[in-house]
Amino acid sequence: MDTVRVAVVGAGVIGLATAMCISQQVPRCSVTVISDKFTPDTTSDVAAGILIPHAYQDIPVQTQKQWFRETFDHLSAIARSPEAVDAGVHLVSGLPTDLCCWLHTCNRRRISTLFLILPSLAIKNTKIFQSVPTREVPVWADVVLGFRKMTEAELKRFPQHVFGQAFTTLKCETSAYLSWLENRIKASGSLLLTRRIEDLWELQPAFDVVVNCSGLGSRQLAGDPAISPVRGQVLQVRAPWVKHFIRDGSGLTYIYPGVSHVTLGGTRQEGDWSLSPDAEISRGILSRCCALEPSLHRACDIKEKVGLRPGRPSVRLQKELLVRGGQRLPVVHNYGHGSGGVSVHWGSALEATRLVSECVQDLRTPAPASKL
């Protein structure tokens, strides 16, 4: 077999990153990205895009750290390049609430976290706690830049908190980043095809390998009842004077400044399929965020955004060989990243690409001759 035809189903950050990795690393392959929605209409477009590790059950902590590190290194290289503006990637300081859960999933104490961003591309980020965490220096501390504990003087601004951390991480403006990925994919000779897929078998025999990055679509395409929506509603507001971002301990209230707007959040509504903004929820988000940053009372150009995160107990990143009526279709699944997709997208894509390489190698290896 000369050229192996690979179809990537899904055009969010996971699908596009996977397609780009395959086109770069798997020789003699043609890649086609197939999706019914592309940017700006994907769930990834709603994401705030700050790199914050997320807890995944059944995935070793070191594997999660590797995915995070590979993603951090990838985006760092972009941030240092002339492509940074087009890709919407820059350094930003901050720390997420969920990180303690990533390290200690059994620790259910409520932790209040605050992120501060300073002006310019490099921004100082802090996370503050109402009680001292079990592990003051997390596993990922050597991935981000300049990790340290906050001083007592810094904590005086937050009298309800007794401990804090600070570091610099990365932020990508997701719509710009998705467009940049699309352009890079097309420049490599790969194709983008707008089409709704109802069954992965539709892609056979036109394609030799299918990579399923369909997120919530995997409920139907992969017959996976473990994946379900986790509804997220946010506000995008104009408040250019806000130069720091804040995230509370539950991770449900946060203020993330970006290049063109500030994202205020949020919600985590499991099993809710509604994409319609809820006015009462929006009022609650604005009220909570104003309690953390009173100047937001003067924010204007308020827009409501809703996305359905592909929630799953753990990421599904594995090979599967579909067989039907004597036909065989190699599939690589890469979905179920929930709210942590941006933070691990490149590392996850690299792992999926390794699995695709194995499938391609199998297709190119002649079957052993039968012995009579």
C-alpha positions as a Markdown table, in Angstrom:
| # | Residue | x | y | z |
|---|---|---|---|---|
| 1 | Met | 0.0 | 0.0 | 0.0 |
| 2 | Asp | 1.5 | 3.3 | -1.1 |
| 3 | Thr | -0.6 | 6.3 | 0.3 |
| 4 | Val | -2.7 | 5.6 | 3.3 |
| 5 | Arg | -5.9 | 7.6 | 3.4 |
| 6 | Val | -6.7 | 8.9 | 6.9 |
| 7 | Ala | -9.9 | 10.6 | 7.9 |
| 8 | Val | -10.1 | 12.6 | 11.1 |
| 9 | Val | -13.6 | 13.1 | 12.3 |
| 10 | Gly | -14.0 | 16.3 | 14.3 |
| 11 | Ala | -12.7 | 19.9 | 13.9 |
| 12 | Gly | -12.3 | 21.1 | 17.5 |
| 13 | Val | -8.9 | 21.6 | 19.0 |
| 14 | Ile | -8.4 | 17.9 | 19.5 |
| 15 | Gly | -9.3 | 17.0 | 15.9 |
| 16 | Leu | -7.3 | 19.7 | 14.2 |
| 17 | Ala | -4.2 | 19.1 | 16.4 |
| 18 | Thr | -4.4 | 15.4 | 15.7 |
| 19 | Ala | -4.7 | 16.0 | 11.9 |
| 20 | Met | -1.8 | 18.4 | 12.0 |
| 21 | Cys | 0.4 | 15.9 | 13.9 |
| 22 | Ile | -0.5 | 13.0 | 11.5 |
| 23 | Ser | 0.3 | 15.2 | 8.4 |
| 24 | Gln | 3.7 | 16.1 | 9.9 |
| 25 | Gln | 4.8 | 12.8 | 11.4 |
| 26 | Val | 3.2 | 9.9 | 9.4 |
| 27 | Pro | 4.9 | 9.5 | 6.0 |
| 28 | Arg | 2.9 | 8.7 | 2.8 |
| 29 | Cys | -0.5 | 9.6 | 4.3 |
| 30 | Ser | -3.2 | 11.8 | 3.0 |
| 31 | Val | -5.3 | 13.4 | 5.7 |
| 32 | Thr | -8.9 | 14.7 | 5.5 |
| 33 | Val | -10.6 | 16.4 | 8.4 |
| 34 | Ile | -14.4 | 15.8 | 8.2 |
| 35 | Ser | -16.8 | 17.7 | 10.4 |
| 36 | Asp | -20.3 | 19.3 | 10.3 |
| 37 | Lys | -18.9 | 22.3 | 12.2 |
| 38 | Phe | -15.7 | 24.3 | 11.9 |
| 39 | Thr | -14.5 | 27.4 | 13.7 |
| 40 | Pro | -16.2 | 29.6 | 14.9 |
| 41 | Asp | -19.0 | 27.1 | 15.6 |
| 42 | Thr | -17.2 | 24.5 | 17.7 |
| 43 | Thr | -17.2 | 23.9 | 21.4 |
| 44 | Ser | -13.5 | 24.8 | 21.4 |
| 45 | Asp | -14.4 | 28.3 | 20.2 |
| 46 | Val | -16.1 | 28.9 | 23.6 |
| 47 | Ala | -13.2 | 27.7 | 25.7 |
| 48 | Ala | -11.1 | 30.4 | 27.5 |
| 49 | Gly | -7.9 | 28.7 | 26.3 |
| 50 | Ile | -5.7 | 29.0 | 29.5 |
| 51 | Leu | -3.4 | 26.0 | 30.0 |
| 52 | Ile | -4.5 | 24.5 | 33.3 |
| 53 | Pro | -4.1 | 20.7 | 34.0 |
| 54 | His | -7.3 | 18.7 | 34.5 |
| 55 | Ala | -7.9 | 15.5 | 36.4 |
| 56 | Tyr | -8.7 | 12.4 | 34.4 |
| 57 | Gln | -9.6 | 9.2 | 36.1 |
| 58 | Asp | -7.7 | 6.0 | 35.1 |
| 59 | Ile | -5.0 | 8.0 | 33.4 |
| 60 | Pro | -1.6 | 7.9 | 35.2 |
| 61 | Val | -0.6 | 11.2 | 36.6 |
| 62 | Gln | 2.7 | 11.1 | 34.8 |
| 63 | Thr | 0.9 | 10.5 | 31.5 |
| 64 | Gln | -1.3 | 13.5 | 32.1 |
| 65 | Lys | 1.8 | 15.5 | 33.0 |
| 66 | Gln | 3.5 | 14.4 | 29.8 |
| 67 | Trp | 0.5 | 15.5 | 27.7 |
| 68 | Phe | 0.5 | 18.9 | 29.5 |
| 69 | Arg | 4.2 | 19.3 | 29.1 |
| 70 | Glu | 4.1 | 18.5 | 25.3 |
| 71 | Thr | 1.2 | 20.9 | 24.9 |
| 72 | Phe | 3.0 | 23.6 | 26.9 |
| 73 | Asp | 6.2 | 23.2 | 24.9 |
| 74 | His | 4.3 | 23.3 | 21.6 |
| 75 | Leu | 2.5 | 26.5 | 22.4 |
| 76 | Ser | 5.6 | 28.0 | 23.9 |
| 77 | Ala | 7.4 | 27.6 | 20.6 |
| 78 | Ile | 4.5 | 29.3 | 18.8 |
| 79 | Ala | 4.5 | 32.1 | 21.4 |
| 80 | Arg | 8.2 | 32.8 | 20.7 |
| 81 | Ser | 7.7 | 32.8 | 16.9 |
| 82 | Pro | 6.4 | 35.3 | 14.3 |
| 83 | Glu | 3.3 | 33.1 | 14.2 |
| 84 | Ala | 2.2 | 34.1 | 17.7 |
| 85 | Val | -0.2 | 36.8 | 16.7 |
| 86 | Asp | -1.9 | 34.8 | 14.0 |
| 87 | Ala | -2.1 | 31.8 | 16.2 |
| 88 | Gly | -3.4 | 33.8 | 19.2 |
| 89 | Val | -0.9 | 32.3 | 21.6 |
| 90 | His | 0.9 | 34.2 | 24.3 |
| 91 | Leu | 2.3 | 33.9 | 27.8 |
| 92 | Val | -0.1 | 34.5 | 30.6 |
| 93 | Ser | 0.1 | 34.0 | 34.4 |
| 94 | Gly | -2.5 | 32.2 | 36.4 |
| 95 | Leu | -3.3 | 29.1 | 38.3 |
| 96 | Pro | -6.4 | 26.9 | 38.2 |
| 97 | Thr | -8.5 | 25.6 | 41.0 |
| 98 | Asp | -8.7 | 22.1 | 39.7 |
| 99 | Leu | -5.0 | 21.4 | 39.9 |
| 100 | Cys | -5.2 | 20.2 | 43.5 |
| 101 | Cys | -7.8 | 17.7 | 42.3 |
| 102 | Trp | -5.4 | 16.6 | 39.5 |
| 103 | Leu | -2.8 | 15.7 | 42.1 |
| 104 | His | -5.1 | 14.5 | 44.9 |
| 105 | Thr | -8.4 | 13.3 | 43.4 |
| 106 | Cys | -9.5 | 12.0 | 46.8 |
| 107 | Asn | -9.0 | 15.5 | 48.4 |
| 108 | Arg | -12.5 | 17.1 | 48.3 |
| 109 | Arg | -11.7 | 20.2 | 50.3 |
| 110 | Arg | -13.1 | 23.4 | 48.8 |
| 111 | Ile | -10.2 | 25.5 | 47.7 |
| 112 | Ser | -10.5 | 29.1 | 46.6 |
| 113 | Thr | -8.1 | 30.0 | 43.8 |
| 114 | Leu | -7.2 | 33.4 | 42.4 |
| 115 | Phe | -5.2 | 34.1 | 39.2 |
| 116 | Leu | -3.6 | 37.5 | 38.6 |
| 117 | Ile | -2.4 | 38.7 | 35.2 |
| 118 | Leu | -0.1 | 41.6 | 34.7 |
| 119 | Pro | 0.0 | 43.7 | 31.6 |
| 120 | Ser | 1.9 | 42.5 | 28.5 |
| 121 | Leu | 2.5 | 39.0 | 27.2 |
| 122 | Ala | 4.1 | 37.6 | 30.3 |
| 123 | Ile | 1.6 | 37.7 | 33.1 |
| 124 | Lys | 1.8 | 36.8 | 36.8 |
| 125 | Asn | -0.7 | 34.2 | 37.9 |
| 126 | Thr | -1.7 | 33.4 | 41.4 |
| 127 | Lys | -3.8 | 30.8 | 43.1 |
| 128 | Ile | -5.0 | 31.3 | 46.6 |
| 129 | Phe | -6.5 | 28.9 | 49.2 |
| 130 | Gln | -8.8 | 29.2 | 52.1 |
| 131 | Ser | -6.7 | 26.3 | 53.7 |
| 132 | Val | -3.2 | 25.1 | 53.0 |
| 133 | Pro | -3.3 | 22.3 | 50.4 |
| 134 | Thr | -1.9 | 18.9 | 51.2 |
| 135 | Arg | 0.8 | 19.3 | 48.6 |
| 136 | Glu | 2.1 | 22.9 | 48.4 |
| 137 | Val | 4.2 | 22.2 | 45.3 |
| 138 | Pro | 2.2 | 20.3 | 42.7 |
| 139 | Val | 3.6 | 17.8 | 40.2 |
| 140 | Trp | 3.2 | 20.2 | 37.3 |
| 141 | Ala | 5.2 | 23.0 | 39.0 |
| 142 | Asp | 8.3 | 22.3 | 36.8 |
| 143 | Val | 6.2 | 22.6 | 33.6 |
| 144 | Val | 5.0 | 26.1 | 34.0 |
| 145 | Leu | 7.3 | 29.1 | 34.5 |
| 146 | Gly | 8.4 | 30.7 | 37.7 |
| 147 | Phe | 6.3 | 28.7 | 40.1 |
| 148 | Arg | 6.4 | 30.0 | 43.6 |
| 149 | Lys | 4.3 | 30.5 | 46.8 |
| 150 | Met | 2.7 | 33.9 | 47.3 |
| 151 | Thr | 4.1 | 36.2 | 50.0 |
| 152 | Glu | 2.1 | 37.3 | 53.0 |
| 153 | Ala | 2.1 | 40.8 | 51.6 |
| 154 | Glu | 0.5 | 39.6 | 48.4 |
| 155 | Leu | -2.1 | 37.6 | 50.3 |
| 156 | Lys | -3.2 | 40.7 | 52.3 |
| 157 | Arg | -5.4 | 41.6 | 49.4 |
| 158 | Phe | -7.4 | 38.4 | 49.9 |
| 159 | Pro | -8.2 | 38.3 | 53.7 |
| 160 | Gln | -10.3 | 35.1 | 53.3 |
| 161 | His | -7.3 | 33.1 | 52.0 |
| 162 | Val | -4.2 | 31.8 | 53.8 |
| 163 | Phe | -2.1 | 30.4 | 51.1 |
| 164 | Gly | -1.4 | 31.1 | 47.4 |
| 165 | Gln | 0.7 | 30.1 | 44.5 |
| 166 | Ala | 2.0 | 32.1 | 41.5 |
| 167 | Phe | 3.4 | 31.0 | 38.1 |
| 168 | Thr | 3.3 | 31.9 | 34.4 |
| 169 | Thr | 1.5 | 29.7 | 31.9 |
| 170 | Leu | 0.1 | 30.1 | 28.3 |
| 171 | Lys | -3.1 | 31.3 | 26.8 |
| 172 | Cys | -4.4 | 30.8 | 23.3 |
| 173 | Glu | -7.3 | 32.7 | 21.8 |
| 174 | Thr | -9.1 | 29.6 | 20.6 |
| 175 | Ser | -10.9 | 30.9 | 17.6 |
| 176 | Ala | -7.6 | 32.4 | 16.2 |
| 177 | Tyr | -5.8 | 29.2 | 17.1 |
| 178 | Leu | -8.3 | 27.0 | 15.4 |
| 179 | Ser | -8.1 | 29.1 | 12.2 |
| 180 | Trp | -4.3 | 28.9 | 12.4 |
| 181 | Leu | -4.4 | 25.1 | 12.7 |
| 182 | Glu | -6.8 | 24.9 | 9.7 |
| 183 | Asn | -4.5 | 27.0 | 7.6 |
| 184 | Arg | -1.5 | 24.9 | 8.5 |
| 185 | Ile | -3.4 | 21.7 | 7.8 |
| 186 | Lys | -4.4 | 23.0 | 4.3 |
| 187 | Ala | -0.9 | 24.2 | 3.6 |
| 188 | Ser | 0.4 | 20.7 | 4.2 |
| 189 | Gly | -1.9 | 19.4 | 1.4 |
| 190 | Ser | -4.6 | 18.0 | 3.7 |
| 191 | Leu | -8.2 | 18.6 | 3.1 |
| 192 | Leu | -11.1 | 20.0 | 5.2 |
| 193 | Leu | -14.5 | 18.6 | 4.4 |
| 194 | Thr | -17.8 | 19.9 | 5.8 |
| 195 | Arg | -20.0 | 16.8 | 6.2 |
| 196 | Arg | -22.0 | 15.2 | 9.0 |
| 197 | Ile | -21.0 | 11.6 | 9.7 |
| 198 | Glu | -23.7 | 9.3 | 11.1 |
| 199 | Asp | -21.7 | 6.1 | 11.1 |
| 200 | Leu | -18.0 | 5.6 | 10.9 |
| 201 | Trp | -18.6 | 2.9 | 8.3 |
| 202 | Glu | -19.6 | 5.6 | 5.9 |
| 203 | Leu | -15.9 | 6.4 | 5.6 |
| 204 | Gln | -15.0 | 2.9 | 4.3 |
| 205 | Pro | -13.8 | 2.1 | 1.7 |
| 206 | Ala | -12.9 | 5.7 | 0.9 |
| 207 | Phe | -10.5 | 5.8 | 3.8 |
| 208 | Asp | -8.1 | 3.2 | 5.3 |
| 209 | Val | -7.8 | 4.6 | 8.8 |
| 210 | Val | -10.3 | 6.7 | 10.8 |
| 211 | Val | -9.4 | 8.9 | 13.7 |
| 212 | Asn | -12.4 | 9.7 | 15.9 |
| 213 | Cys | -12.1 | 13.1 | 17.5 |
| 214 | Ser | -15.8 | 13.8 | 17.5 |
| 215 | Gly | -16.2 | 14.6 | 21.2 |
| 216 | Leu | -19.9 | 14.3 | 22.1 |
| 217 | Gly | -20.5 | 12.8 | 18.7 |
| 218 | Ser | -18.8 | 9.7 | 20.0 |
| 219 | Arg | -22.0 | 8.9 | 21.9 |
| 220 | Gln | -23.4 | 7.9 | 18.5 |
| 221 | Leu | -20.4 | 7.2 | 16.4 |
| 222 | Ala | -18.6 | 5.0 | 18.9 |
| 223 | Gly | -21.7 | 3.8 | 20.7 |
| 224 | Asp | -20.2 | 5.2 | 24.0 |
| 225 | Pro | -22.8 | 5.9 | 26.7 |
| 226 | Ala | -20.0 | 7.0 | 29.1 |
| 227 | Ile | -19.7 | 10.4 | 27.3 |
| 228 | Ser | -22.2 | 13.1 | 28.1 |
| 229 | Pro | -22.5 | 16.9 | 27.9 |
| 230 | Val | -21.2 | 19.1 | 30.6 |
| 231 | Arg | -22.8 | 22.4 | 29.7 |
| 232 | Gly | -20.7 | 25.5 | 30.1 |
| 233 | Gln | -22.1 | 29.1 | 29.9 |
| 234 | Val | -19.8 | 32.1 | 29.9 |
| 235 | Leu | -20.0 | 35.8 | 29.3 |
| 236 | Gln | -17.6 | 37.6 | 27.0 |
| 237 | Val | -17.4 | 41.3 | 28.0 |
| 238 | Arg | -15.4 | 44.4 | 27.1 |
| 239 | Ala | -13.3 | 45.4 | 30.1 |
| 240 | Pro | -9.9 | 46.4 | 28.8 |
| 241 | Trp | -8.8 | 47.7 | 32.2 |
| 242 | Val | -8.9 | 44.3 | 33.7 |
| 243 | Lys | -5.3 | 43.0 | 33.7 |
| 244 | His | -5.6 | 40.1 | 36.0 |
| 245 | Phe | -7.6 | 36.9 | 36.0 |
| 246 | Ile | -9.2 | 35.3 | 39.0 |
| 247 | Arg | -10.5 | 31.8 | 39.6 |
| 248 | Asp | -12.2 | 30.6 | 42.7 |
| 249 | Gly | -11.8 | 27.3 | 44.4 |
| 250 | Ser | -14.7 | 25.5 | 42.8 |
| 251 | Gly | -13.6 | 26.6 | 39.3 |
| 252 | Leu | -17.1 | 27.8 | 38.6 |
| 253 | Thr | -16.3 | 31.5 | 39.0 |
| 254 | Tyr | -13.4 | 32.9 | 37.0 |
| 255 | Ile | -12.3 | 36.1 | 35.2 |
| 256 | Tyr | -10.0 | 35.5 | 32.2 |
| 257 | Pro | -8.8 | 38.5 | 30.3 |
| 258 | Gly | -7.9 | 37.9 | 26.6 |
| 259 | Val | -6.8 | 40.0 | 23.6 |
| 260 | Ser | -10.2 | 41.2 | 22.5 |
| 261 | His | -12.5 | 40.4 | 25.5 |
| 262 | Val | -12.7 | 39.2 | 29.1 |
| 263 | Thr | -14.3 | 35.8 | 29.7 |
| 264 | Leu | -16.5 | 35.5 | 32.8 |
| 265 | Gly | -17.7 | 32.1 | 34.0 |
| 266 | Gly | -19.1 | 29.8 | 34.4 |
| 267 | Thr | -21.2 | 26.7 | 34.8 |
| 268 | Arg | -20.7 | 22.9 | 34.9 |
| 269 | Gln | -24.1 | 21.4 | 34.2 |
| 270 | Glu | -23.8 | 17.7 | 33.7 |
| 271 | Gly | -26.3 | 16.0 | 31.3 |
| 272 | Asp | -27.7 | 19.4 | 30.0 |
| 273 | Trp | -27.9 | 19.5 | 26.2 |
| 274 | Ser | -29.2 | 23.1 | 25.9 |
| 275 | Leu | -27.2 | 25.5 | 23.8 |
| 276 | Ser | -29.5 | 28.4 | 24.6 |
| 277 | Pro | -28.2 | 31.0 | 27.0 |
| 278 | Asp | -30.0 | 31.2 | 30.3 |
| 279 | Ala | -30.5 | 34.9 | 31.4 |
| 280 | Glu | -30.7 | 34.0 | 35.1 |
| 281 | Ile | -27.4 | 32.1 | 34.9 |
| 282 | Ser | -25.8 | 35.0 | 33.1 |
| 283 | Arg | -26.9 | 37.4 | 35.9 |
| 284 | Gly | -25.4 | 35.0 | 38.5 |
| 285 | Ile | -22.1 | 34.8 | 36.6 |
| 286 | Leu | -21.8 | 38.5 | 36.4 |
| 287 | Ser | -22.8 | 39.0 | 40.0 |
| 288 | Arg | -20.2 | 36.4 | 41.2 |
| 289 | Cys | -17.4 | 37.9 | 39.1 |
| 290 | Cys | -18.2 | 41.5 | 40.2 |
| 291 | Ala | -17.9 | 40.3 | 43.8 |
| 292 | Leu | -14.3 | 39.3 | 42.9 |
| 293 | Glu | -13.5 | 42.3 | 40.6 |
| 294 | Pro | -16.0 | 45.2 | 41.3 |
| 295 | Ser | -14.8 | 47.2 | 38.3 |
| 296 | Leu | -16.6 | 44.7 | 36.1 |
| 297 | His | -19.8 | 46.5 | 37.0 |
| 298 | Arg | -18.7 | 48.9 | 34.2 |
| 299 | Ala | -18.1 | 46.1 | 31.6 |
| 300 | Cys | -19.9 | 46.6 | 28.3 |
| 301 | Asp | -20.7 | 44.7 | 25.1 |
| 302 | Ile | -21.8 | 41.6 | 27.1 |
| 303 | Lys | -22.2 | 38.5 | 25.0 |
| 304 | Glu | -23.5 | 35.1 | 26.2 |
| 305 | Lys | -21.8 | 31.9 | 25.0 |
| 306 | Val | -22.6 | 28.3 | 25.6 |
| 307 | Gly | -20.6 | 25.2 | 24.9 |
| 308 | Leu | -21.1 | 21.5 | 25.6 |
| 309 | Arg | -17.9 | 19.9 | 26.9 |
| 310 | Pro | -17.4 | 16.2 | 26.1 |
| 311 | Gly | -17.6 | 14.9 | 29.6 |
| 312 | Arg | -16.3 | 11.4 | 30.3 |
| 313 | Pro | -14.8 | 9.7 | 33.4 |
| 314 | Ser | -11.6 | 9.4 | 31.4 |
| 315 | Val | -10.1 | 10.3 | 28.0 |
| 316 | Arg | -10.6 | 7.5 | 25.5 |
| 317 | Leu | -7.3 | 7.3 | 23.6 |
| 318 | Gln | -7.0 | 3.8 | 22.0 |
| 319 | Lys | -7.1 | 1.7 | 18.8 |
| 320 | Glu | -10.1 | -0.3 | 17.8 |
| 321 | Leu | -10.6 | -2.6 | 14.8 |
| 322 | Leu | -14.1 | -2.5 | 13.5 |
| 323 | Val | -15.1 | -5.7 | 11.6 |
| 324 | Arg | -18.3 | -6.1 | 9.6 |
| 325 | Gly | -19.2 | -8.6 | 6.9 |
| 326 | Gly | -15.5 | -9.4 | 6.3 |
| 327 | Gln | -14.6 | -5.7 | 6.1 |
| 328 | Arg | -12.1 | -4.2 | 8.5 |
| 329 | Leu | -11.8 | -0.6 | 9.5 |
| 330 | Pro | -8.9 | 0.5 | 11.9 |
| 331 | Val | -10.1 | 3.3 | 14.2 |
| 332 | Val | -8.1 | 5.5 | 16.6 |
| 333 | His | -10.3 | 7.1 | 19.3 |
| 334 | Asn | -9.2 | 10.4 | 20.8 |
| 335 | Tyr | -12.1 | 12.0 | 22.7 |
| 336 | Gly | -13.6 | 12.7 | 26.1 |
| 337 | His | -11.2 | 15.5 | 27.3 |
| 338 | Gly | -14.0 | 17.5 | 29.1 |
| 339 | Ser | -12.9 | 20.9 | 30.1 |
| 340 | Gly | -9.2 | 20.1 | 29.8 |
| 341 | Gly | -8.9 | 19.7 | 26.1 |
| 342 | Val | -6.9 | 22.8 | 25.3 |
| 343 | Ser | -4.4 | 22.1 | 28.1 |
| 344 | Val | -3.5 | 18.6 | 26.8 |
| 345 | His | -4.5 | 18.8 | 23.1 |
| 346 | Trp | -1.0 | 18.5 | 21.6 |
| 347 | Gly | 0.2 | 15.8 | 23.9 |
| 348 | Ser | -3.0 | 13.9 | 23.3 |
| 349 | Ala | -2.6 | 14.4 | 19.5 |
| 350 | Leu | 0.9 | 13.1 | 19.6 |
| 351 | Glu | -0.2 | 9.9 | 21.4 |
| 352 | Ala | -3.0 | 9.4 | 18.9 |
| 353 | Thr | -0.5 | 9.9 | 16.0 |
| 354 | Arg | 1.6 | 7.1 | 17.4 |
| 355 | Leu | -1.4 | 4.9 | 17.3 |
| 356 | Val | -2.2 | 5.9 | 13.8 |
| 357 | Ser | 1.4 | 5.1 | 12.8 |
| 358 | Glu | 0.9 | 1.6 | 14.2 |
| 359 | Cys | -2.3 | 1.2 | 12.2 |
| 360 | Val | -0.5 | 2.4 | 9.0 |
| 361 | Gln | 2.4 | 0.0 | 9.7 |
| 362 | Asp | -0.1 | -2.9 | 10.0 |
| 363 | Leu | -1.7 | -2.0 | 6.7 |
| 364 | Arg | 1.6 | -1.9 | 5.0 |
| 365 | Thr | 2.8 | -5.2 | 6.4 |
| 366 | Pro | 1.9 | -8.1 | 4.1 |
| 367 | Ala | -0.1 | -10.8 | 5.7 |
| 368 | Pro | 1.9 | -14.0 | 6.3 |
| 369 | Ala | 1.3 | -16.7 | 3.6 |
| 370 | Ser | -0.8 | -19.6 | 4.8 |
| 371 | Lys | 0.9 | -22.9 | 5.2 |
| 372 | Leu | -0.6 | -25.9 | 3.4 |
